[in-house]
Amino acid sequence: MSESVTPAAAFELLAAEPRMDIMQALVDARREGETPLSFSALRRRTGIDDSGRFNYHLGKLVDTFVEKGADGYGLSYAGSAIVAAVIAGAYTGSERKGPVDVEGACELCGADLAAEYVDGDLSVRCENDHGLFVTRFPPGAAASMEMETLLEVSTLRIYQRLELAATGRCAECFGPVETNQTTQPLEDSEMHVYRMECTRCGGEWRASAGSFLTFAPEVVSFFRRRGVDIHHAPPWTLIEGEREATVVSEEPYRLQFDLAAGDDRIRVVLDETGQVAETAIPD
């Protein structure tokens, strides 16, 4: 954007239907490898016959959601982000899937598991309503996926978000993320949790400390050499030893895991942000 635009003003720019038609036309052209588009080519794609009317609405989008270059018009970064969200159904979609039985058993009670998707909410729960996996996923994108694919994609998405948050950045707006350690009740015990909050957009996430092990290079390598791919394992399954974490230092914060792959062991210590502070192979 050439000038700063308030969020309210940005969304107001999209209130007129011809402007969404313009942005959709640019998406279609980009998909076909034909961007940038000239003024006349873009107008033909939108079907807006009145040149003055088209020019008025296009002018409202330029420098915010549409870029004008020497060769014509294309979507700006902001325009691409808005259109992607609309296509994914983040604002307008509605979709239901399941419940569908999934492999595994509830780690808390041993009951069978089922996955269900309802209008943006994806969860894996047992019949006793233990929510082992709960996340959000855009309805428009979910509509084209079978439940198995939806779970795989959402799992990868969560791991990517956590990995970025562990480096101190928000996956939504790339603003700074503050991470705090806490615990939450878990049946007759408690679970170590990292709470992450973006200081820019206010987004908040919570994840078990064990989730951070799935993308730690030292841990992934240890298990991969033993034929186990934990990086693509469903979040509702556990690495042996993942639940028995121990706080070995409060200042600085250090959380220790003693993990197992068959007869082999690795000790992993996470710091206050979920990053690996040290590893060791016990004698």
N, C-alpha and C positions, 0 to 999 in steps of 0.2 A: 504494500500500500504506500502511496506517495505521502499521505497524511494519516494521522491517527484517527480511527473511527471508533466510536463507542459501541459496545455490544448491542445496545438497543437500536442504534442507527444502522448497524450492519444487518440485523435481522429485518428491519423495516425495508431495506433495499430489496429484500426477496419477497415482499408481500404481494407484488403484482405477478400474475401468472405468466405474462410474456417474458419476464426475466428468468423464470425457471425454465421456460421453453428455450431461451437462448443458451442457458448453461447446459441443458440436456443435449442441445444440438452440438455444442462444443465437445461434450463427452462422446457422443456418437462419432463425430469426426476424428477425435483422437483415437478411438478404438479402431477406426478404419485406416489410421495412419495418414490422415489428410489435414491435420492442423499444421500451421495456423490457417485460418479461413479469412478470405477477403470479406469486406462488408456485404457485397452482393451474394456471395456464396453462403454466408451465415444467414442472411435474411431468407434465402430460398429454403434452407433447411428448417427454419422455424415456421414457415408458412404464413408469416405476417406480411400481408400485401401492402399495407400503408408504409411507405418508406420513412415518413416523418415520425410515425408512431414507433416504428422499430428503432429508429435512431435515438429517440427519446429514452426508451427503456435500456438500450445498449449503453448509452452514455451514463446512466445511473450505476451500471455495473463496472465500468472501466475504472481502473486504479484500485478497485476493492476486490471483486471476485473475477474480473476479466482483465487480462493484460493485452495491451495494444502495442504491436511491434511493427517494424518496417514491412513485414510480410503479411500482416493481418492480425487476427484475434485468436487468443487461446485462454485457457483457464489459469488463473493465478494459483498460488499455493492455497490461499484461503478458499478459492472457488473449488479446487479439487477436493479439499477436505469436506466442504459442505455437501457437494454432490455425492461423494463416497458415503457419507452418513445417510443421505436420503435414499440412495440405492440400497444400502444395507438395511433400510427400514428402521433406523434408529429413532425416527420421529413419527412415522406413520404406520409401521408394520404391526401385524397381529398374527400370531402363530402358536399352535399347540402340537406337541408330539409326546407320545407315551401315555402312561409309563411303560418302559421297556426294561426287561430283566438284563442286568449286566453281570459280568463275571466277578467273582469275589464274594466275601462275606463281611458283615459289619464288624469292625475291629472292637466295638464296644460290647455287642451282645451276641454276635455270631449269626444274626439273621441274614436272609438273602437281601440283595440290593436291587434297586430299580432306579432308572433314570427317567426324568420327566422335564419337559420344556413347556413353559406357559408364558407367552407374551414378554419375552426378554429375560425370564428367569430360568436358569438351567440348574438342576440339582440331582444328586445321587443320594438316595436315602434308603433306610431299611424300613421294615413294617412297624418298627417302634419309633419311627420318625427321628432317627439320628441322622442329622445332615452332615454327611462326610465330605461332600463337595457341593458348593453353592457359588454360582457366579452369574454374571450378566452377559448376554450375547444378543446382538441385534436381530430382530425378527425376520427382516428381509433376507439376511444371509442364512439364517437357520432354515428358512423355508425350502431351500434347494438341497439340503443335506439330510442324509439318513442319520439316525441317532448315533451310530458308531462314529461316523465322520465328524458329527457335531461335537462329540466328547473329545475326539482326538485334537480337533482344531482349537477348541476352547482350552484344553489342557496346555497346548503349546503356547497359546496366547497368555495364559496366566504365568507360565514360567518366564516368558519374555518380559512381562510387566514387572515381575518380582526381581528379575536380574537387573533391569534398568533401575528400579527403586533402590536396590542394594548399592548401586553406584551413586545414589543421591539425586536421581532425576525422575520426574513424573512421566509415565507412559502416555498420558493424555495431552499435557500441555508443555512438557519438558521443563517445568519449573522445578525449583529445589524441593527435595523431599526430606522431611525430618523423620527419623526412625527411633522408636522407643520399644523397650522390652517390657513385657508384662506376662501375666498368666491368666488363664481362664479355666473355670471348673470343667471337669471331664469325668462324669460318673463319680467314682469314689476317689478320684485323684485330681490333678490339674495338668494343663498342657502349657508348655512354653510357647509364647506367641510374640511375633514382631508386629507392631502397629506402625503403619507408614502414613504420613499425611503431607500432602503438597501444600506448601505455603503460598502458592500462586493461585491455583484453582480450587483449593479446598478438598480435593479428592482424598479419600481415605480407604486404606486396604488393611486387612489383617490376614496373616498367614502363619501357620504353624512353623516353628523354627526348623522342623525337619524338612519343610518344603525347600529351604535354601540349600539343602544338601544336594538336590537333584541337578543343580547347574554348577556346583563347585567343581572346577577342573580336577582337583586332586581326588575327590570322591568318585566322580564319573569315571576317571581313568582306572582307579582301583577296581571298581566293579566290572568295567568293560573288559579288563584283562582276565577276568574270571567268568566271562560270558554272560554278564548281566547288564542290560541297558536300562539304567535307572532314569536317564534323562527323558525317556519317552514313556515311563511307567505311569499309569493312572494315579492321580494324587490321592485317591482313597486306598491305595495299597501302601504298605509300609516296608521300609528297609529293616532288616533285623537289628534291633537296638535303637531304632529311631525314637521310640517312645520314652526310653530311659535316659533322658538328658539330665545333666547335673550342672548347676551353677557352681563353678570352681573359683570364681572371683567376682566381686561386686564392683570393684574400682581398680582397674578398668573391668568392664563387664566381660565375662568369658563363660560360654556355655559349651559343655563337653558332651560329645557323643562317643560311645564305643560301638562301632558298627561291625557287622559280620557278613561274610560271604562264604558259606560253607564253614570250613575250619579256619579260614583266614580272618584276621581282625585288623581294623584300622581305627585309630583314635583321632577324632576331629574336634577342633575347638573353634567356635564362631565368636566374632566380636559383637559390639553393640549395634552394628548395621547389618548383621547377617553374613558378613564376609568371613572367609576362613582365616583365622589368626595363626593356626599351627596344626600340623598333622604328625602322627607318629604311628609306627607299627609296634604294638606291644610285644614284649618278649614272650 
